[in-house]
Amino acid sequence: MEKSRLKQAQALLKKAGNSSNTAQTFKNPKKGKIDSKIYSEILNQLLESEEFIYTSRPEHELSLEEAQIFCGQLLEIRNKIDSLLADFGVLEMNNQEDEVKKLSLEFIFLTPKANFKKLLIKWGVDPQRIVVAGVPLQIEDMKILNPKIPDQALGPIKKKIQHVINDLDRKIELYNPKKVLVLIEEDQAGEILAKRAEKLYSSITLQQSSVKDMEVQEFLKILGSC
């Protein structure tokens, strides 16, 4: 079994065990629109989890690791089903977006990738509080990432770096945040960006093995503890 899948499953199980929701209230459905993307993900994950039915025959017994992965998959599916039910008013869920909006007002967010920004916005962060770098914060760091980069290519990159710095400085002056929070994954570009931001802005770093797999509950907890 993949270690990353096991680690993710264990995290999901831990979150489920720490959940304060002891009961759920179901209501009659209202008119709504099916999120076909989420529905497709549910079907695909169900088919993936079906593998355990075949590999565990004839007794259908699972080892501890297999059970953790299987139950982790079911929890992912359950969360997505809950999301669909909430869209139709059948299930009431905590308004986590409002919580994110409130807590994120104390931060400016720096990310290396545009898809990280999309996730932050989806969770409720004001887009005006997010800066997407796409480049390091100093040209010397670019040479660490790409030692063979020709000098003539550095000019446009310097302009992009200055644009990012100006944008970051402007937002810091405008919003006067408590902290700059850098959201990165475990890769060289992200780590270099975070280290430089820490030197320049005394930022804090939120590093994930996979940002897209991060749960909003975990993000909320981190914001609340910063």
N, C-alpha and C positions, 0 to 999 in steps of 0.2 A: 504494500500500500504506500502511496506517496506521503512523505512526511508532512508536506505542506497541507495536504487535504486533512490529515489527522489533526494537525495543529489547529486548523480552521474549525473542524468539527468540535474539538475540545473547548474552544473559545465560545462557540455557539451554545454548547451544553452548559457551560459555566454561567453565561448570561441568562439562560432560561432558568437556571436554578436560583439566580439572584433576583429574578423578576418579582416586582411587588404586586403584579396583577394576579390576584387570586381567583378572580371570576370575570367573565365577560358577559356583556349584555347584548343580546341580539334583538334587532328591530325588523319590522317589515321593510322590504326593499323599496327604494324609490327609483325614479328614472335615472339612467346614467349611461356612461359609455364604457365599453370593455377596453381595458388596456391590453391590446393584443400582444404586445411585446412581453409583458409579464406573464400572460396566459401561456404563450409559447415556451417561456423559460420553465414554467411549472411542468408542462408536458415533457420537455426534454429532461428535466431533473428526475421526474418519475420514471422515465425509461432508464435513466442511468442507475437509479436506486434498485431497479428491477434485477440488475445483475446479481445482487445478493440472493435473490430467490433461486437462481440457477446454480450459483457456486456453492450454496450451502445445502443442497439436496443430499440425501433424502430427509435428514432431520431438521434442516433449516436452523441449525444452531450457529451462532456467531461468536468468535473470540472477542475479547475486550476491545481490541483495536478496531475490529470489523464493526462491532456494535456502536462504537463511538462515531465512526464514519457514517454508518447507516442512519443513526439517529440525527446526526448533524445534517445530513441531506434532507431528512424529513422536517427538521426545524426550519431549514431554508425554504422549503416548499410551503410550510405552514405560514411563515411570515409573509410570503407572497400571496397566498390565498387570503390572509387577513387584510392585506392591502387592497385586493380586489373587492372584498366584502365591504370594506370601509368606503370605497368609491360609490357603492350603491346604498350607503347608509345603513346596512345591515349590522355592521360592527362599529362600535365607538372606540376610537383609538386616541391616546394622548396626543395633543397637538404639539408634537416635538419641534415642528417648524417654528412656532412662536418662541419656544425655549431657546432654540439656536439663535433666532433673531435677537433676542434679549441679551444673551451671554456674549455673542459675537461683537456687540457694540464696543467692547473693550479692546478689540484687536484690529490690526491690519494683517492680512493674510498674504504671504508670498509663496508662490508655487512655480515649479519649472515647466509645467505643462497645462495646456488649455483644458484638457479633459478633467484635470483636478479642479479647475475653477468651476466647471459645469456641475461637478458633484457638490461643491460647497454651496453653490447657488440653489441646487435642488434641496439641500438640507435647510436652507433659510438664511444663508449669509448674504448680506447686501453686496451686489456685484461691485459697487464703488469702493468697497473695502478690500478688494482682491487685486493683487498685481501678479501677472504672469510674466516671469522673467524670460524663459526661452534661451537665455545666455547666462554665463557667469556674471558676477558683479564687478569683476576686474579682468582686464585683458590678459594679465599674467595667468589667470586660471584657465583661460581658453587654451593656452599652450600646454598646460598640464593635460587637458582633455584630448588635445590633438597636437602632439609635438611636431608633426610634419606639416602643419598648416602654413601656407605661404604668407609672407609679410603683406602682400598686396590684398589678401583677403581680410586682414585685420581691421582695415579702415571702416568698412560697413558695420563690422561687429562692435567696434568702439562706439559708433553712433547709436547702435541698438542698446548697448550697455548704459550709455548716458541717458537715453530715453527712459529706461527702466529705473535708474537712480533718481531721475527728476520726478517720475511718477510716484515712486515710493516716498520721496521727501515731501512732495506736495500733499499726499494723503496723510502722512504723519502730522504735518503742520495743521492740516484741515481738521482732522478728527481727534488729535491728541490721544492716541490709544495707550492703554496700559502696557501693551507689548506688541511686538511684531512676531507672528507665529508662522513658521516655515513648514509647509506640508510637503514631504518628499517620500520617495521610495528608497529601497536599499540598493542604490546604484551610485557610481562615481560622480556623475553630474549633479545629482541631488545633494550628495554629501558635501561636495565642494561649495555649492550654493549656500547650504546651511552654515558651514563653517565661516564663510566670508560674511554672511548676514549677521552672524553672532558677533564678529569683530566690529562691524560697522554700526550695528543697531542694537546690540545686546539682545538679540532675538532668542526665542525658544524654538525648538525643533520637534515636530511631530513626524516620526519616521515609521512607515509601514512597509511590510514586505509586499503588499498589494493594496493600493489605495482604494481601488474599485470594490474590494471585498470588505472594506471597513464599514462597520455598522454605525448609524447615526447615534445610537445610545452610547457607544464608546466615545464618539466625538464630543457629545454633550458632557460626559464625565470628565474628559480632558479639559474642556473649556472651563468647567466649574472648578477645577483644581489648580488652574494656572494663576 
